[in-house]
Amino acid sequence: MFYLVLLWNSSDLIAKNDYIIITQLNIFLRILFIFVVLVVFNAFSNSMLLGRIKNYDIIIVMLLSVIGLNILLISNDIILIYLTLELQALSFYILASSQ
């Protein structure tokens, strides 16, 4: 991962806005993150099918956290970073208190 950060330069800039910035590194990290999330959701759905977890609204809160992480990966503005961190904190508070 550190090697990818060293290879990143500003010449691979794909799109830039005042609020978001999209580079090839961002796209790679988002694809890697989505793959990890799919693996976790697969394990989570297997435990739901076995009957260990009966609370189905946890999936919605977890998806809200995933959306916040994806927006955090491409954010370029300090206010957008703050809002996505607050979105994640709110979803993690809900996940921690749901039992």
N, C-alpha and C positions, 0 to 999 in steps of 0.2 A: 504494500500500500504506500509506503514511504517512497518507493521507487517511482510510482506513478505521479506523486506530487512533485518530485524532482524533474520529471519529464515535462510537466505542464508549463506552457508558456502562453503568452497572450496572442500568439499568431493563430491558435486554433479556436478563436472566438467565433461562435456561431450566431448568437443573437444577444443583443444588449439593450436593456431598457433602463429607466430610472429605478425600477423596483426589482427586476430580476436580471440575471446574467446566466447564459447557457453556454457551456463549453463542452468539449468532448469528454473531459474528466467528469463533469457533472452528469452527463448522459451515462457514462460507464458506472458511476457510483449509484445512480438511480436504478439502473438495470440490476446491479448486484444487490442493492437493498430490496428491490421488489422480489428477486429470487429468494432471498433469505426469508422475507415475509411470507411468501407462498409455502415454503417449507414449514414455517412455524404454524401457519393456518392449517396445513395438512395434518400436522400432529395434534393441533387443537380440535380439529373436526373429528379425528379418530377417537379422541377421548370423549367427545360429545356423543358419538355414536355408541360408545360402550356404556354410556349412562353416568359417567363420573361427573360431568358438568351439565347442569340443567338450566343454567342462566344464559339465555340466548342473546340478551342485549349487550353482553360483553363484546361480542363480535363487532357491533356498531361502534362501540367506544374504541376498540382496537383499530378499526379502520380510520376513525377520526385522528388517532395518534399517527397512523401511517401517512395520512394526508398532510399532517403538520410536519412530519419529517421530510417528506418530498418537497414541500414548499420551502423548508429551511435549507435544503441543499441548493436551491437556485436563487435564494434571496440575496439582494444587493443593497437593500435599504435597512437602516437600523430599526425603523418602526416595524417593518415586515418581519425582521428577525425577532423582535420583542413579541409581536402578536403570535407568531408560530410557536415560540417557547411557552407562551401563556396557554395556547391551545393544547400543547402537549402536557403541560403541568395539570391542566384541568382534567384531561382524559386519564392521566396517571393517578390523580387523586380519586377519580371515580373507580378506576380499576382496583386501587388499593383498598377502598372501602366496601367493595362488593363481595360479600361472603355470607 
